[in-house]
Amino acid sequence: MSKYLITIFIFSPSFIFGQNTDSLQTFKTKIEMEIKVRSLLNRHIKLNKETGLIGWRLQIFSDTDREKAQKRRKQFLLDFPEISAYLTHKEPYFKVTIGDFYTKLQAKKVKNEIRKKYNSYIVPSEILIYD
């Protein structure tokens, strides 16, 4: 029993003082690379920005009548001007989708906010988001 207490007594101060606040600072690192590598990296970044990513949108309307879809989109933009709205056509339907969400959770939050005025469905979508 005393062996365990001595072991705990000897090693416990090292756990208490094992971390210091100097390790919490952030540092900037400069990466030096050849010109060809830099050009390939820039090309990769450019290509990925143009294609977008798979995110989430809310679909609030789907119908074969374009005018109805445009009216619904305009009405939505009047009700919620801070949320972007899109009109897309995929034969034979015109669909109105809203938002550009990285995660499904973000889409669910907005869905709950607009629930009183609009029925909506969460749909995966290719979206372009520029930071």
WOUR-V644780 format. One record per residue. N is the residue number from 0. PHI is phi in whole degrees, -180 to 180 (999 if undefined). OMEGA is omega in radians with two decimals (* if undefined). Layout:
N|PHI|OMEGA  N|PHI|OMEGA
//
This chain:
0|999|-3.12  1|-69|3.09  2|-64|3.14  3|-67|3.13  4|-65|3.13  5|-65|3.12  6|-62|3.12  7|-64|-3.12  8|-65|-3.11  9|-73|-3.05  10|-89|-3.09  11|-65|3.09  12|-63|3.13  13|-69|3.08  14|-73|-3.11  15|-69|-3.07  16|-101|-3.07  17|-70|-3.12  18|-115|3.06  19|-125|-3.08  20|-78|3.12  21|-63|-3.11  22|-76|-3.12  23|-88|3.14  24|-76|3.11  25|-102|-3.13  26|-126|3.06  27|-92|3.13  28|-115|3.09  29|-101|-3.14  30|-103|3.10  31|-99|-3.12  32|-145|3.13  33|-67|-3.11  34|-63|-3.14  35|-66|3.11  36|-66|3.12  37|-62|-3.13  38|-67|3.08  39|-65|3.12  40|-64|3.10  41|-62|3.10  42|-64|3.11  43|-61|3.13  44|-63|-3.13  45|-63|-3.13  46|-64|-3.13  47|-73|3.09  48|-68|-3.09  49|-72|-3.08  50|-83|3.14  51|83|-3.13  52|-145|3.11  53|-84|3.12  54|-129|-3.08  55|-132|3.02  56|-136|3.05  57|-106|3.08  58|-94|-3.10  59|-110|-3.11  60|-159|3.04  61|-152|-3.12  62|-161|3.11  63|-87|-3.12  64|-95|-3.11  65|-65|-3.10  66|-64|3.09  67|-62|-3.13  68|-65|3.11  69|-64|3.10  70|-63|-3.14  71|-64|3.11  72|-64|3.12  73|-62|3.13  74|-63|3.11  75|-63|3.14  76|-64|3.05  77|-72|-3.12  78|-75|-3.08  79|-134|-3.06  80|-67|-3.12  81|-81|-3.13  82|-109|-3.13  83|-73|-3.13  84|-131|-3.06  85|-129|3.05  86|-110|3.13  87|-124|3.14  88|-125|3.03  89|-133|-2.99  90|-38|-0.01  91|-99|-2.98  92|-101|2.94  93|-103|-3.07  94|-121|3.06  95|-111|3.08  96|-120|-3.08  97|-131|3.00  98|81|3.01  99|-135|-3.03  100|-111|3.08  101|-70|-3.04  102|-123|3.10  103|-68|3.13  104|-64|3.09  105|-62|3.13  106|-64|3.13  107|-64|3.12  108|-62|3.13  109|-68|3.11  110|-59|3.11  111|-68|3.14  112|-69|-3.06  113|-97|-3.03  114|-56|-3.07  115|-67|-3.09  116|-102|-3.02  117|-136|2.93  118|-81|-3.09  119|-140|3.12  120|-130|3.13  121|-84|-3.13  122|-130|3.04  123|-71|-3.07  124|-153|3.02  125|-81|-3.08  126|-124|3.06  127|-106|3.11  128|-125|3.12  129|-108|3.11  130|-95|*
//
